[in-house]
Amino acid sequence: MRGVETRTQSKLIYERARQIIPGGVNSPVRSFREVDVFPPLIVKEGSGSLIRDADGREYIDYCLGWGSMILGHAHPAVVKAAATQMEKGSSFGIATLLEVEFAEKIVSLVPSVERLRLVSSGTESSMTAVRLARAVTGRSKLIKFSGHYHGHVDSLLIQAGSGVSFLNREASSKGIPRGVVEDTLVFPFNNLEILCDFFRKDPKASDLAAVILEPIAGNMGVVLPEPGFLEMLREETERAGALLIFDEVISGFRVGLAGAAGLYGIDPDLTCFGKIIGGGFPLAALGGKKQFLDALAPLGEVYQAGTLSGNPVAVTAGLATLAQVELAGFFENLQSKTDRLLTPIREAIASRGCKACVRAQGSMFSVFFGLREVLCKEDLQHLDKECFKKFFRFLFENGIYIPPSPQEAWFLSTAHTNEQIDFTANKAVGFIYSNL
């Protein structure tokens, strides 16, 4: 592993950070505690598929701002658009034409979205979705799935995935009132039988406001919905008079222009967007049916507000990003890159007959050690975390950066070259043959 002695500047910066920032980081997973790497990565700059740390070391980036940078870092079209807008003003807290154009673009691309409200983070989007669902149904109960992460909202930070998966198993944080926990019902992902029993037999179903889920889980590693699971949720929520909320903060514009909803042919009531739509800037959105979104203030009595909501620089960067994503062959190109990377890894796993598997949808994917199949968070109790630590350190040593957690998704961008992909695949295959 690259030791402290070879990343001197990173260590100095991290020590400074720990004196003034809790834990030295502004988001817990950045501490690299799950992989026992010290100091954590301190990034100085990025371009294309590469990032450079404070010591000038270069890494091929498969985290990409947790999926945000689908075009790679500092894409020229995005940089130019954002810089041009900054010269005109970076923040107004007043309505702009740009917001209208952005909302029109999302509505034109995602069939289930008739209205759009812009916010600044995925957490804000899911928080607003839950409040809206409770308001329009007059009910209080929510269903979420273990391992699915919807931001640090009290009512959703329960048996969550992502960087909180190692915390306590009920509420995934201290400071969440018991009453909030009691209103959130947590089910295993992909278990049709248990959910059907709830909808058909449990009296709490009559007080159900919404079901919220990542249609393609990305915050416990990439876990796909089993055939019929999303269709069952759509059918049962409609029958129960509850809303179906898709959290597509990760999958939106990552797995296709219409996201997972378009990929699987499901029509959710509300959809949370984030990451890619901001082009690297803080931007998220809540979209959905007119009848529900129009309950938001100022038309309705469901309050939501934000000074930076619809920030003109973020919206401009988002429009520039979506213009690239819309180009013919965009997703086919990303898929070919993903196949180029994953095919030799899968072949190595099969050849060795080892306990490991790869799960992917489009250009988001995960490598799971210690498991041959993953359908839900409960399967992850058998995850070989020590093997992942060795894998992470080996790649990091060789200038390859993947998310520093065994329960996160990797991502590819259009900026990754065949040479970088082949280099990564060769290193991963070498690790498998040497360690599994």
N, C-alpha and C positions, 0 to 999 in steps of 0.2 A: 504494500500500500504506500501511496505517496505520504511520507511522514511529515511531521511538523517542520523538520529542518529544510524541506524543499518547498514549503509554502509559508515562508516567513512573514510576508506582508499580510497574507490571509489570517494568520494567527494574531498578528498585532491588531488588525481591524476588528476581529472577533472579540478580542479581549477588551478593546475600547467599547464595543457594542454592549458587552455584558455589564459594563459599569452604568449604563444609562437606559438600556432597553431590556425588558424582562426576558431572561434567557438568551439575550443577545440577538433575538430574531423577532420579526413582526408577524410570523405565522409559524406554528409549532414544528411542522414537518421540515422546515428549513434548518433545523438544528442538527439533522443527520443522526439523531440518537438511535434510531432503529437500525442503523448500519454501523454504529460504533466508529464513525469517522470524525477525527478532530484535527484541525478545525473544520467546520463545514465549508462548503463551497462559497466563496465570496466572489461574485461576478462583477467584472469591470465593464465589459462591453460584449456585444454580440452582433454577428452579421450572417445572414443566410442560415445555414444549419449549424453554425459554430458559435460557441461562447468562449470568452477568455476570462480567466480569474485575475485576482489582484496581483498575482505573481507572474502574469503573462502566459500561463499555461493554457493550452487550447483543448477544447473538448467538443466532440460531435454531440449535439444536443437532441435527446429523444424525450425530453420533458416538455420543452417548447412552451414555457409559461403555463404548464399544466393543461396544454392543449390549445391555448389561445392562438399561437403563432403558426397557423396553418400554411402561411406563405414563407415562413422563416423570419428571422430577426431583421429589422430595418429594411424591409422590402422597399425598393425605390418609389413605387407608386404610392405607398402608404405614407412614407416619410414626406414626400412632396406635398401630398394633400393636407397632411396635418400641419406642416410648416406654413403653407399658404394660408390656412385658416388662422393660425396663431398670429399672423401679421394683421389679421382683421379683428382679432379679439379672441381671447381664450375662454372666457366665461362671462355670462350675462345674467343668469338666473331669470331670463325672460324668454318667451317663445321665439323660435326661429323657423325659417323655411326649411332648414336642414333637417329638423326633427320630423317635419311632415314628409319630406322625401324619403327619409330613412324608414318611417313607419309604412309608407306606401310600398317600399321595396320588400319588407318582410311580409306584408299582407299578400303581395303578389306571388311570393315564393312558397308560402306555407298555407295549404288549403284550409286548415282548421282555424286559422287566425283571421278574424274580422276586425279586431281592434287591437291596439298596442299601446302600452304605457311604458315609458322609458324610466329606468332607475340606474343605479351606479354599480350594483353588485348582485351576484346570484343569490346571496342571502336576502337582500331586499326583495328580490323577485319572488322567492318562495314564501317569505313572510307575508307579502301582499296577497299572494295566491290563497294562502290559508285564511287570512282575514276576510277576503272576498268570498270564499266558499262558505264560511260560517255565516256571513251576512245574508247571502242570497238564499241559503237553505234554512236559516234560522236554527241550525243544529250546532253541536259542539264537538262531536267525536271526529277523530282523524285516524286513517290507517296509513302507516308507512311500513317499509320493509327493512329488516335487519341488514345492516351493511350498506344501506343507501344513505348518502349524505346530501343534505339540502341546505348547507350553510349552517351558521351557528345561531339559528332560531331556537328559542327555548322549547317550543312544542315539537320540534323536529330533531333536536339533538339527543336522540334516544336510540340506543343500540345502533349508533351511526357508523359509517365507514370512514374512509380517508384517514387523516392524521389523528383522529380521535379513537380509532379502533382499539387502542391499547388501554384506554381509560375504563372507568367502571362500566359494568355491563347493562345497567338500566339507563338512567339519565347519563349521557356521556360527558357530563361536566358537573362539577359542584355549582351550587347557586341556582338550580332549576327547581321551582316549587313542586312538591308532590302532586298538587292539584293539576298542574300542567301535564305531568307524566301520566296521570290517570286518564286524561282525555285523549291520549295518543295510544292507539292499539298497534302493536308491532307483530308482523307476521313474517314467516320465512319466505323469501323470494322463490317463485316458481312452484309453490305448493298449491295446486288447484283445489285439492280436496278440502284442506283446512279452510280456505277462503270461501268456498261454496257452502260449507257447513255454517260458517259465520253468517253469510248473507241470508241463508234460508232458515236458520234456527235460532240465532242469537238475538235477543230483544234489543241489544245495543245497536243493531243495524238500523233501527228506526230513528236513531239520533246521529247517524253518520253524515257528516258534512262533505267529506271528500276522501278519496284515495290519492296519495301522492307517491310517485316512484320515478326512478331513473329507468326508462323503458329498456335501455341498454346500460346495465350497471357499469360504472367506471371508477367508483370510489371504494370498491373492495377488490380492485382488479377488474378486468373486463369479464363480465358474466352476462351471457345472452339470455333473453327470455325463451322459455321452452315453447314449442308450438302450441297455440291455443291459449296461452296464459294471458296475453294482452287482450285477446278477443273476449275471454271470459270476464276480465275486469271491466271492459266497456259494457258488456251486456248486463252484468250484475249492478254496476253503479247506476245505469239508466233505470233499471227495475227498482232500485232502492231510492231513487230521487237524490242521489249523491253526485258530486262532481268528480270527474277523472282529471287529475293534474299530472302532466308529463313534465318532469324536470329534464330539460334538454340543454342545460348549461354546458355540458360536455359534448353530447351527441349532436346538438343543433349545428347544422352546416359542416359537420365533421363526417357524417356517414351518408350525406346526400343533401341536396338543396332543400328538401322538405323534412330533413331530420329522420329520426326513428319513426315518427308518426307516418311519414310518407313511405318509408322503407317497409313497414309492416301493415300499412293500410288501415291505421286506427285513427279515429276522429276524437281526440281529447277535448275536454271543455276549456281547459286552461293549459298554457305551456310557458315554462320558464326558460329564458334564453340568457346566455352570457358568453364569456370567453371570446370565441371567434368573432362575434358581431361587433366587438370593440376594436378590432385590429391591433390589439396590444395596449389599449387604453381602458380605464375603468368604465365599462358600459354593460348594462344588462337590460332585460325587458320582460314584461309579462304580457303575453298575448292570449287571445281567446275569442269566444263567441261574444257578439255585440250585446246580447241580453245580460251577460254577466259583467263585462268590462264597463258598461255604461252605468253600473252601480257605484263606480268610483267617483269621488268628488272631482270636479264641481258639479257633475250631473246628479250623482247619488250621494248617499250618506256614509260611504265607506272611505275613510280618510287615508290618504297617502300623499307624501310630499317629499321634495328633496332639492336643495339649492343647485346641486350639480347634475340633477336628472336631465338627460338630453344634452349634456355638455357638447358644445359645437365642435371642439377638436376631436373628441371621442367619436361623435357621430360621423364626422368627415372621414376619419380613419376607418370606421366600420363600413361606410359606403365604398371606399376605395378597395377594401378587402373583399367585400361581396362582389364587386365588379370582376375581380379576378376569379373568384370561386364559381361565378356563372359561366365562365368561358367553356366552350366545347371541349370535352375530353378531360376536364379538370379532375374529376373523381376517378376516371379510368387510369389516369397517370398516377395518382396516389395509390390506387389499388395495385398497379404493377410494381411500384416501389415496395409496397408492403409484402407482396408475394415474394419478391426477390430476397427480402430479408428473412422472412419467416419460413420459407420452404426448406432451406438447409438446416435450420434449427429443429424443425419438426422431424426431418429425416434423421437427424442425429439422435433425437430422443427415441424414435422408433427403432433405430439400429441398436442402440444400447439397451432397449427394453427397460428403461429406467422410469422411476416414479416422477414424472413431470409432464406438463402439458402446456400448450399454447392456446389461448382463446383470443379471437379477434373479430372485429366488425369494421370493415373499411380500414382506415389508417389509424385506428386505436386498438391496442392489443396488450396482452400481459403474458408473461411466462411464469407459471406456477410450479414450484419445486415441492415434491412430496405428495403430489396429487395427480391422479389420472383423469379426474373429472371435477368440474366446479359448477354447481347449480345454485348455490346459495351461500350466505355467510357461514352457516353452520358447518359446511364442508371445510372451511378454512382453519378449523381447529387442528387439522392435520398438516397444515402448511409447514414446510421445512424452512424456518426462518434463518437458521444458521447457514444453510446452503445459500440462501439468497444474499446474506451478508457477504459471504465469500465471493459470490458472483458479482455483486455490486462493486466490491473493492477491486476485483480483478479488472473489470471494465474501466473503472475510474482510473486505475493505474495506467491503463492503455489509452487514455484520452477519450473515453466514451462515457457520457453522462446519461444515466437513466434515472427515473424517479427514485428517491432514497427510501423506498418502502416497498415491501412485497405485495401490498394491497393497493397499488395505484396503477393507472394505465400508462403505457408508453404511447408516443405519438410520432408520426412522420409528417414532414412538410414537403412542399414542392421544391424546396431548396436543397434537400438531401441529394447528393450525387450517387451514381452507381458505385463509384469507387469507395465512398464512405460507407455505403450500405454493405458492400462486399467485405470491407475491412471489419465491420461490426459483426457480420454473420460468421466470418472466419474465427474471430475471437470467441464468440459465444459457443460455436461448435467445438472449438478447442477446449473450452472450459468443461463442456458436457463430457467429452471423451476422457478428460483428465480427472474429473471429480465425481462422476455419476456412474 
